[in-house]
């Protein structure tokens, strides 16, 4: 049975759990985790994002992370915005609107969202982000 989730700020101690989910969704995002160098680089990127204050995780009531969004502050045309770097949700949580909750939680920053959705992305992320962010009443920018 599905249990409620809590959205909280990501911490450096979450890196390994986030990496597990990223491995699960790697073929959809896509992200290259084929070598130890790639894994080391992505772990560093996850850590940097966790320390940025803009990254979030979704955890079930047991504290297990079921989704994440890695983000950091970025300047775009002299405007502060949130750069969404990666996001992922476990297969068990995918139909529970976890991603929507993570993105909607970003509205607390009252900044525009910037996301680069790779052409190889199989999750229709650009469509999802546009629909969700439009409901949050912020202006999305997709590269």
PEVENTA-V231555 format. One record per pair of residues at least 24 apart in sequence whose C-alpha atoms are under 8 Angstrom apart, sorted by sequence separation. I is the first residue (numbers start at 1). J is the second residue. If there is no record, write none. Layout:
# PEVENTA-V231555
I,J
I,J
This chain:
# PEVENTA-V231555
19,43
46,70
66,90
113,138
117,142
66,92
67,93
103,129
112,138
113,139
114,140
115,141
116,142
117,143
16,43
19,46
66,93
111,138
112,139
113,140
114,141
115,142
116,143
15,43
18,46
54,82
104,132
110,138
112,140
113,141
114,142
115,143
82,111
84,113
103,132
104,133
107,136
112,141
114,143
81,111
82,112
83,113
84,114
85,115
103,133
15,46
67,98
68,99
80,111
81,112
82,113
83,114
84,115
85,116
107,138
15,47
67,99
80,112
81,113
82,114
83,115
84,116
100,132
104,136
69,102
81,114
68,102
69,103
12,47
15,50
11,47
14,50
12,50
11,50
12,51
10,50
11,51
58,98
9,50
10,51
10,53
9,53
58,102
9,54
10,55
21,66
57,102
9,55
10,56
21,67
56,102
9,56
10,57
18,65
8,56
9,57
17,65
7,56
8,57
18,67
7,57
8,58
18,68
7,58
8,59
6,58
7,59
54,106
5,58
6,59
5,59
6,60
5,60
6,61
4,60
5,61
3,60
4,61
29,86
3,61
10,68
25,88
25,89
22,87
25,90
22,88
24,90
21,88
21,89
21,90
30,118
29,118
30,120
29,120
30,121
28,120
29,121
30,122
5,98
28,121
29,122
7,101
28,122
29,123
7,102
28,123
7,105
